[in-house]
Amino acid sequence: MTSEPEESVRLQGFGEMTLRTAIGTVMLLAPSERAEAAIFRVRDGVRLASSEIADLATQWGIAPVAKIRSPGLVPEPHWSDIVRGMVREAPLPSLMVAFLLGVLVARR
């Protein structure tokens, strides 16, 4: 099946975007996450094979990021990114309890 760069797809965990953007996003992921990434076509719901994703990335000149081997080369995470990640992964009841605790503390 032919793939157009502007075709609408859904990247699991990221939402709906164009195929070129989805492949670019997948190539930015770590190799272990890249292997688990799933891209689905919106028009028919078919999942693209990882080999097809790699072929399209090569065809369009999108290179995967290099593996970082040294922990010293990894940038220090910012607190806002850490908190955003915790909130994104937290279950809804935990967020409601945290919100209510914040309201109680703010009133005192």
C-alpha positions in Angstrom: 0.0 0.0 0.0 1.4 3.4 -0.9 1.9 6.0 1.8 1.7 9.7 1.4 3.6 12.1 3.7 0.5 14.1 4.4 -1.7 11.1 5.2 -3.5 11.3 8.5 -2.4 8.7 11.0 -2.6 8.1 14.8 0.6 7.6 16.7 -0.2 5.6 19.9 0.4 7.7 22.9 0.8 11.0 20.9 -2.5 11.4 19.0 -3.4 12.2 15.4 -0.9 13.8 13.0 0.5 13.5 9.5 2.5 10.4 8.5 5.7 12.4 8.1 5.3 14.0 11.6 4.6 10.6 13.1 7.6 9.0 11.6 9.8 11.9 12.7 8.5 11.5 16.2 9.1 7.8 16.2 12.7 8.3 15.0 13.3 10.7 18.0 12.4 7.9 20.5 14.9 5.7 22.2 15.5 2.4 20.3 13.5 0.3 22.8 10.5 2.7 22.6 10.8 2.9 18.8 10.4 -0.8 18.6 7.1 -0.6 20.6 5.7 2.5 18.7 2.5 1.9 16.8 1.2 4.0 13.9 -2.3 3.4 12.7 -3.8 4.8 9.5 -7.0 6.9 10.2 -8.7 5.9 7.0 -8.8 2.2 7.6 -7.2 1.6 11.0 -4.4 -0.6 9.7 -1.1 -0.6 11.7 2.0 0.2 9.9 4.8 -2.5 10.2 8.0 -1.4 11.8 9.9 -2.3 8.6 7.5 0.0 6.7 8.2 2.8 9.2 12.0 2.3 8.8 11.7 2.2 5.0 9.7 5.4 4.9 12.1 7.2 7.3 15.0 6.2 5.0 13.1 7.2 1.9 12.2 10.7 3.3 15.7 11.2 4.9 14.6 11.0 8.5 17.4 9.6 10.5 17.0 8.0 14.0 18.7 9.8 16.9 22.0 8.3 18.0 22.2 6.1 21.1 23.6 8.0 24.1 26.1 5.6 25.8 27.5 7.8 28.6 25.2 9.0 31.4 27.3 12.2 31.5 26.0 13.1 28.1 22.4 12.9 29.0 21.0 16.4 29.8 19.7 17.0 33.3 15.8 16.9 33.3 13.9 20.0 34.3 11.5 19.9 37.1 8.6 21.0 35.0 9.2 18.1 32.6 9.4 15.7 35.5 6.2 16.9 37.1 4.4 17.0 33.7 5.4 13.3 33.2 4.2 12.3 36.6 0.8 14.0 36.1 0.4 12.5 32.6 1.0 9.0 34.0 -1.0 9.4 37.3 -4.4 7.8 37.6 -7.3 10.2 37.9 -8.2 9.3 41.5 -4.7 10.3 42.6 -5.0 13.6 40.8 -8.3 14.3 42.5 -6.9 13.5 46.0 -3.8 15.8 45.3 -6.1 18.6 44.1 -8.3 18.3 47.2 -5.3 18.3 49.5 -4.0 21.4 47.7 -7.4 23.1 48.3 -7.3 22.2 52.0 -3.8 23.4 52.5 -4.5 26.7 50.6 -7.5 27.4 52.8 -5.5 27.2 56.1 
